[in-house]
Amino acid sequence: MQLLFQIEKMDIKGFNPLKEIGFIIARTHRTMLNILQQRLSDNGFDITSEQAIVIMTLYQKDGIAQQEIATAVFKDKSSVKRLIDNMERKNWIVRVPDKNDRRNKLIYLTHGGKALREKISEVAICVLSDAQEDIDIEEIKICKKVLEQIFNNLRKNNAV
């Protein structure tokens, strides 16, 4: 609670939300997605950065429900439905009825989706490499650990 004490003592006039960690995280996230989108486009891929993230998520765990994808990529269910619909039209994914619950559809990558994943992963790795340039690997590990703790704190304290 030391930080809470510091915030309570902080002068409101001196508070600049643009210098706080939440804004820095959001700005970095948006910038990385924009750069990924631009690089995908520059390399001739007709795919959005959000679709690319869904493909990479399915590659890690194929055959999952739409809600599980929404949770993994932090999108609402209707946004993910639109993504999935568009990806199905491009033959990157297929919906298969769940054997345990026919009302539920599981999402799988097609052969085309898996092949695309290999190609777009190279682009994503380049973006990450650029983002981490001149940063010591130990600093990256600490940063990831701190960001995970911030995420866990927010989830624990706000039931997200």
N, C-alpha and C positions, 0 to 999 in steps of 0.2 A: 504494500500500500504506500510505499515511499513515493511512487510516481503520482498517485492520487494527491498526496500532500503537496507535491510540487505544482500540480495543475491548479489546486485550490489557491495557492499563493501567487500564481501567475497573474501578471497585470493584464487585464482584458485589452487594454490599448496596445500592448505589445504582442498579443496573440495573432499569429499569422497562420491560418490553416493551410496555406500553400507550402509551408515549410514543415508541416507535420507528417508523420509516417503514413497515415491513411491516404493523403493526397499523393505522396511520393509513390506509394504502391500502385494506386490507380493510374497515375500518369505513366509509370513504367509499363504496366500491363497494356494500356491502350497503345502506347508507342510500339511495344513488341508485336502486338496483333496487327497494327498498321504496316509495320515493316515486313512481317511475315506475309501479309496480303499482297504487298507490292512485289516482294520477291517471287511469290508463287505466280503472280501475273507476268512478271518479267521473264519467267522461265516457261511460259506458255501453258500454265495450268489454269483451267477454267474451274476454279474451286475457291470458295471463301475460306478465310482463316478459321472460322467457326466450323465449317464442314471438315476441314483438315483435322481439327482437334477431335471431332467426333470419330473420324476414321482412325486416328491414333488411339483413341480410347477403346474402340471396338477391337483394334489389333491386340491390345493388352488383355481384353476380356470380351471375347466374341459371344454372341448369343445372349444378350441382356435385354431387359425390358426398357421401353422408352423412358419410364420414370427413373430408372437407374442411370441412364445416360444423362438425363436432366440434372440429377443430383451430382454426377461426376463432373459435369462441365459448368455447373452453377447457372443453369438457364431454366426458365419456367417451362412447364410442360408444353404449352402451346407453341413457344418458340422452337423447341426441339421437334415438335410434330412437323412444323414447316420445313425445318432442316432435313428431317428424315424423308418427308415427301419428295423434296427436291433431289435428294441423294438417291432415292429409289428410282425416280425417273431417269437418272443418269446411270442406272445399273451398277452403283457402287455398293449398295446394300440391298438386302431382301428381308421382308417380314415373314416370320414363320410362326404359325400358331403354337403356343406353349402346350406341351403334352399334358401338363398338370392342370392347366386352366385355359381352356379354349378361347375364353374372352380376351386373354392376354396374348400379345404378339411379341416374339423375341426378335431382336435385330441382329442380323449376321452380315459380315462383309462378303461380297461376292469375290470371285477371282479377280475381277477388274478393280474392286476396292482394295484388295490386298496388294495388287501390283502398284496401284496408285500410292498406297501408303509407303512403299519402299522409296518411290521417287520423291514424294513430298517430305519425307523424313530427312532427306539430305538437305533440303532447303531449310527446314526447321533447325537442324543442327548447325548450319552456317549462321543463322540468326542468333542462336544461343551463344555460339562461339564469339561472334562480334560483341554481343552484350557483355560477355565475361572477359573480354580482352583486357590485359594488364591488371587483372584482379587475382590475387593469390588464391590458390585452391582452398587453403584453410579459411580465408575470409569468406569464400563462397559457402563453405560448410557451415560457418557460424551464421551467415545471413539466412541460409535455409532453415537452420535450427530456430533462429529468432522469429522468422516469419511463421513457421509452424506453430510456435508457442503463441504468437499473437492470434493466429487463426483459432487455435484450440481455446484460448481464453475467451475470445468473442463467442465461439460456439457454445462453450460451457455456460457463460454468463447470459446468453441471449437465446438459447434453445433454437439455434438456426439449423 
